């Protein structure tokens, strides 16, 4: 969810809540039609009925390419389509004056339960992402960091995929706060994280590790690839020019980077210590540089 802002995440949750409500209303109307033998809604008899309900319209028209690649989003769409196919069969039987057998109803009920579970799973993913966001920088907090890193570490240890870590710290950040105040420091932090996120892939994750210290997890990236990304980040941060109020000079900062890979020969805690040492080596080497510690 790195590419989403906090506001976008909250908007997604609100839209999903509305979709769940619309789905419940659709289901109530379906029951009313089945029980009272009212004429079915025309849209519910179409081969692509799943595209015509309110949730289906939202699902089909949602423009975020990342969410459309989300496995839970895909799974929800599949469950929703199958549920509508099941509902259409029931409506056709009632329209033809035929009874619905217990097995047919149980099959539809199972499809309905799956949709509800998929709704809740996707909503929970959005809510968890929102809860674990730093309200200032919108990087993730350390709340779920270790558990998420352990998942990547387990994949690396099984040889399933490589994974690299990048840690960076802003150089002489205290001078910004002392000279311009904490509001200016906040501006710098927000700008730097936004700058870094622009260079990350959708599935990379950035965590606020400390005050002005950040950790990046890059699945499916080796040391060389991560080092190249870190260098691009270092250069982009150094080029930034930030205006704060009426300050005569724009604010400019640099950052020191460490890079390390998850390894089958050490624990995740040892890998974190490894990338941390690399970052501090960059500090000792004069700052505004990238040090690799394989």
C-alpha positions as CSV (number, residue, x, y, z in Angstrom):
1,X,0.0,0.0,0.0
2,X,3.0,2.2,-0.2
3,X,1.7,4.2,-3.2
4,X,-1.5,5.2,-1.3
5,X,-1.7,8.3,0.9
6,X,-3.4,8.1,4.3
7,X,-6.3,10.1,2.8
8,X,-6.6,7.7,-0.2
9,X,-6.6,4.7,2.2
10,X,-9.4,6.2,4.3
11,X,-11.3,6.9,1.1
12,X,-10.9,3.3,0.1
13,X,-12.2,2.1,3.4
14,X,-15.2,4.4,3.2
15,X,-15.9,3.2,-0.4
16,X,-15.6,-0.4,0.7
17,X,-18.0,0.2,3.6
18,X,-20.5,1.7,1.2
19,X,-20.1,-1.3,-1.1
20,X,-20.7,-3.7,1.8
21,X,-23.9,-1.8,2.7
22,X,-25.0,-1.8,-1.0
23,X,-24.3,-5.5,-1.2
24,X,-26.5,-6.1,1.9
25,X,-29.3,-4.1,0.4
26,X,-29.0,-6.0,-2.9
27,X,-29.3,-9.3,-0.9
28,X,-32.4,-8.1,1.0
29,X,-34.0,-7.3,-2.3
30,X,-33.0,-10.7,-3.7
31,X,-34.7,-12.5,-0.8
32,X,-37.8,-10.4,-1.2
33,X,-38.0,-11.3,-4.9
34,X,-37.4,-15.0,-4.2
35,X,-39.9,-15.2,-1.4
36,X,-42.7,-13.2,-2.9
37,X,-42.2,-14.2,-6.5
38,X,-41.9,-10.6,-7.7
39,X,-40.4,-10.1,-11.1
40,X,-36.6,-10.1,-10.9
41,X,-34.5,-7.0,-11.7
42,X,-33.5,-7.1,-15.3
43,X,-29.8,-6.5,-14.5
44,X,-29.8,-9.6,-12.2
45,X,-30.7,-11.8,-15.1
46,X,-27.8,-10.6,-17.4
47,X,-24.8,-12.9,-18.0
48,X,-22.6,-10.1,-16.5
49,X,-24.9,-9.3,-13.7
50,X,-21.9,-8.8,-11.4
51,X,-20.9,-5.7,-13.3
52,X,-24.3,-4.0,-12.8
53,X,-24.8,-3.9,-9.1
54,X,-23.4,-0.9,-7.2
55,X,-20.4,-2.8,-5.9
56,X,-19.7,-4.3,-9.4
57,X,-19.7,-0.8,-10.9
58,X,-17.2,0.4,-8.3
59,X,-15.1,-2.7,-8.8
60,X,-15.0,-2.4,-12.6
61,X,-14.4,1.4,-12.7
62,X,-11.8,1.7,-9.9
63,X,-8.7,3.3,-11.5
64,X,-5.9,2.3,-9.2
65,X,-3.7,-0.2,-11.0
66,X,-2.1,-1.3,-7.8
67,X,-5.3,-2.3,-6.0
68,X,-6.4,-4.2,-9.1
69,X,-3.2,-6.3,-8.7
70,X,-4.0,-7.0,-5.0
71,X,-4.7,-10.7,-4.5
72,X,-7.5,-10.0,-2.1
73,X,-9.1,-7.5,-4.5
74,X,-8.9,-10.1,-7.3
75,X,-10.3,-12.9,-5.0
76,X,-13.2,-10.6,-4.0
77,X,-14.0,-10.0,-7.7
78,X,-14.0,-13.7,-8.4
79,X,-16.3,-14.5,-5.5
80,X,-18.6,-11.7,-6.3
81,X,-19.0,-12.9,-9.9
82,X,-19.7,-16.5,-8.9
83,X,-22.2,-15.3,-6.3
84,X,-24.1,-13.3,-9.0
85,X,-24.1,-16.4,-11.3
86,X,-25.6,-18.4,-8.4
87,X,-28.3,-15.7,-7.8
88,X,-29.2,-15.6,-11.5
89,X,-29.8,-19.3,-11.5
90,X,-32.2,-19.0,-8.5
91,X,-34.0,-16.1,-10.0
92,X,-34.5,-18.0,-13.3
93,X,-35.9,-21.0,-11.5
94,X,-38.4,-18.8,-9.6
95,X,-39.3,-16.9,-12.8
96,X,-40.0,-20.3,-14.5
97,X,-42.2,-21.4,-11.6
98,X,-39.7,-24.0,-10.4
99,X,-38.8,-24.7,-6.8
100,X,-35.4,-24.1,-5.3
101,X,-33.9,-27.2,-3.8
102,X,-32.1,-27.2,-0.5
103,X,-28.8,-28.1,-2.3
104,X,-29.2,-25.2,-4.7
105,X,-29.9,-22.8,-1.8
106,X,-27.0,-24.1,0.2
107,X,-24.7,-23.7,-2.8
108,X,-25.7,-20.1,-3.2
109,X,-25.4,-19.5,0.6
110,X,-21.8,-20.7,0.5
111,X,-21.1,-18.4,-2.4
112,X,-22.6,-15.5,-0.4
113,X,-20.5,-16.4,2.7
114,X,-17.4,-16.3,0.6
115,X,-18.2,-12.8,-0.7
116,X,-18.7,-11.6,2.9
117,X,-15.4,-13.1,4.0
118,X,-13.6,-11.6,1.1
119,X,-15.1,-8.2,1.8
120,X,-13.9,-8.3,5.4
121,X,-10.5,-9.6,4.5
122,X,-9.9,-6.7,2.0
123,X,-11.3,-4.1,4.4
124,X,-9.0,-5.5,7.2
125,X,-6.0,-5.1,5.0
126,X,-6.8,-1.5,4.2
127,X,-7.6,-0.8,7.9
128,X,-4.4,-2.4,9.1
129,X,-2.4,-0.4,6.5
130,X,-4.0,2.8,7.7
131,X,-3.5,2.0,11.4
132,X,0.2,1.3,10.9
133,X,1.0,4.5,9.0
134,X,3.0,7.3,10.5
135,X,0.6,10.2,10.5
136,X,3.3,12.7,9.5
137,X,5.4,11.0,6.8
138,X,2.9,8.3,5.8
139,X,5.7,5.7,6.0
140,X,4.8,2.6,7.9
141,X,5.4,2.4,11.6
142,X,7.4,-0.3,13.3
143,X,4.2,-1.9,14.6
144,X,4.2,-4.7,12.0
145,X,7.7,-4.3,10.7
146,X,9.3,-7.3,12.3
147,X,6.5,-9.7,11.4
148,X,6.6,-8.5,7.8
149,X,10.4,-8.7,7.6
150,X,10.3,-12.3,9.1
151,X,8.0,-13.3,6.2
152,X,10.5,-12.0,3.7
153,X,13.3,-13.6,5.7
154,X,11.6,-17.0,5.6
155,X,11.2,-16.7,1.8
156,X,14.9,-15.8,1.4
157,X,16.0,-18.7,3.6
158,X,14.0,-21.2,1.5
159,X,15.6,-19.8,-1.6
160,X,12.2,-18.6,-2.9
161,X,13.3,-15.0,-3.5
162,X,16.0,-12.5,-2.7
163,X,15.3,-9.5,-0.5
164,X,17.4,-6.4,0.2
165,X,17.2,-3.8,3.0
166,X,18.1,-0.2,2.7
167,X,18.4,2.1,5.8
168,X,19.0,5.8,5.6
169,X,19.3,8.7,8.0
170,X,19.1,12.4,7.3
171,X,22.4,14.1,7.8
172,X,22.7,16.9,10.5
173,X,18.9,16.9,10.8
174,X,19.1,18.5,14.2
175,X,20.5,21.7,12.6
176,X,17.3,22.1,10.6
177,X,15.1,21.9,13.8
178,X,17.5,24.2,15.7
179,X,17.7,26.8,12.9
180,X,14.1,26.8,11.6
181,X,12.0,25.0,14.2
182,X,10.2,21.6,14.3
183,X,7.6,22.6,11.7
184,X,10.4,23.0,9.2
185,X,11.8,19.7,10.2
186,X,8.4,18.1,9.7
187,X,8.3,19.6,6.2
188,X,11.7,18.1,5.4
189,X,10.7,14.6,6.6
190,X,7.5,14.7,4.6
191,X,9.3,15.8,1.5
192,X,12.1,13.3,1.8
193,X,9.7,10.3,2.2
194,X,7.6,11.5,-0.7
195,X,10.8,11.8,-2.8
196,X,11.9,8.3,-1.8
197,X,8.4,6.7,-2.4
198,X,8.5,7.9,-6.0
199,X,11.5,5.6,-6.6
200,X,10.0,2.6,-4.9
201,X,8.0,-0.2,-6.6
202,X,4.4,-0.7,-5.4
203,X,5.3,-3.7,-3.3
204,X,8.4,-2.2,-1.6
205,X,7.8,-1.0,2.0
206,X,9.3,2.0,3.8
207,X,9.2,2.1,7.6
208,X,9.9,5.0,9.9
209,X,12.6,3.3,12.0
210,X,13.4,6.3,14.2
211,X,13.1,10.1,14.3
212,X,14.8,10.8,10.9
213,X,15.8,7.2,10.2
214,X,14.0,5.0,7.7
215,X,14.1,1.4,6.6
216,X,13.2,0.1,3.2
217,X,12.4,-3.6,2.4
218,X,12.8,-4.5,-1.2
219,X,11.5,-8.0,-2.0
220,X,12.9,-9.7,-5.1
221,X,15.9,-7.3,-5.2
222,X,19.5,-8.3,-4.8
223,X,22.3,-6.2,-3.4
224,X,23.3,-4.7,-6.7
225,X,19.8,-3.6,-7.6
226,X,19.1,-2.2,-4.1
227,X,22.4,-0.3,-4.2
228,X,21.4,1.3,-7.5
229,X,18.1,2.3,-6.0
230,X,19.8,3.7,-2.9
231,X,22.1,5.8,-5.0
232,X,19.2,7.2,-6.9
233,X,17.5,8.1,-3.6
234,X,20.6,9.7,-2.2
235,X,21.0,11.8,-5.3
236,X,17.3,12.8,-5.4
237,X,17.2,13.8,-1.8
238,X,20.4,15.9,-2.3
239,X,18.8,17.7,-5.2
240,X,15.6,18.6,-3.3
241,X,15.0,22.3,-2.6
242,X,12.3,22.9,0.0
243,X,10.8,26.3,0.8
244,X,9.7,27.0,4.4
245,X,7.7,30.2,5.0
246,X,9.7,33.2,4.1
247,X,13.1,31.8,4.6
248,X,15.7,33.4,2.4
249,X,17.4,30.2,1.5
250,X,15.7,27.0,0.5
251,X,16.1,24.0,2.9
252,X,18.4,21.3,1.6
253,X,19.4,18.1,3.2
254,X,21.4,15.0,2.4
255,X,21.1,11.4,3.7
256,X,23.5,8.5,4.5
257,X,22.5,5.1,3.2
258,X,23.3,1.5,4.2
259,X,22.4,-1.6,2.1
260,X,22.3,-5.2,3.1
261,X,20.6,-8.4,2.0
262,X,18.6,-10.9,3.9
263,X,20.7,-14.0,4.3
264,X,20.1,-17.7,5.2
265,X,23.2,-17.4,7.4
266,X,21.8,-14.8,9.9
267,X,18.5,-13.9,11.7
268,X,16.4,-11.0,10.7
269,X,17.7,-9.1,13.8
270,X,21.3,-9.7,12.6
271,X,20.4,-8.5,9.1
272,X,18.9,-5.3,10.6
273,X,22.1,-4.8,12.6
274,X,24.1,-5.4,9.4
275,X,22.2,-2.7,7.4
276,X,22.4,-0.4,10.4
277,X,26.2,-0.8,10.5
278,X,26.4,0.0,6.8
279,X,24.4,3.2,7.3
280,X,26.7,4.3,10.2
281,X,29.7,3.5,8.0
282,X,28.3,5.9,5.5
283,X,28.1,8.5,8.2
284,X,31.7,7.9,9.2
285,X,32.7,8.0,5.5
286,X,31.6,11.7,5.3
287,X,27.8,11.3,4.9
288,X,25.7,11.7,1.7
289,X,26.9,8.3,0.4
290,X,25.9,4.7,0.1
291,X,27.7,1.8,1.9
292,X,27.0,-1.8,1.2
293,X,27.4,-4.5,3.8
294,X,26.5,-7.9,2.2
